Amino acid sequence: MATTNDKADSPKPAPQKGDAGKSDPKKPFLSDIQELRRRARMHIENGAVTEGYKADRDVVVRLLNEALATELVCVLRYKRHYFMAKGIHAQAVAAEFLEHANDEQQHADQIAARIVQLDGEPNFNPAGLTSRSHAEYVEGEGLLDMIQEDLVAERVAIDSYGEMIRYMGTNDPTSRRMLEGILATEEEHADDLKTLIETIARDAPLMTAGAGAAAGSSHH
């Protein structure tokens, strides 16, 4: 029967070939500091894009340019709706349109800055803007139609940004976090627009009844 000492004295199994790739739990998760410094000096012209960048940079720049086009189209659509808003709810709705337009412009600036960080070029060319954008530019007829078109565009952006975020994962955490922040704002926009639609729908019967009463009194 083996004793405790026998177990302690027994030879340790030889390391297997597969063990070489396993991380040492005693070793820090960061790379060796000298190696980090060496890599930082290599390809210094690449700026923020280091050897540790795991994503396909060309694909990420293309996706971000599509997101940039989406934001620019949304700015233009919201601006038109802001100036064209008419009706009893126009003032409150126009204020919402303007706030959303300003948010989308900030998003566009963030995305353009990130593209430059990745050594890419932000595409502001008006030619092909609507084809690069995931959301459509629809003018809408009447206030309710404008709000509905803006809500559709926000829902498109929410889905497409969600897909971009999942694609980037841990390979480009900076771009992913930026898009997560933008996505959160787009979700707020969608909720705001849904509330506006519900408010207008709720007030519509009252407005119709009021108009009918006014018309009836004018016949007396």
ABEGO torsion letter per residue (X at the ends): XBBAAAAAABBBBBBBAAAAABBBAABBABBBAAAAAAAAABGAAAEABBAABABBAAAAAAAAAAAAAAAAAAAAAAAAAAAABBEAAAAAAAAAAAAAAAAAAAAAAAAAAAAAAAGBBBBABABGAAAABABBBBAEBEAAAAAAAAAAAAAAAAAAAAAAAAAAEAABAAAAAAAAAAAAAAAAAAAAAAAAAAAAAAAAAAAAAAAAAAAAAAAX
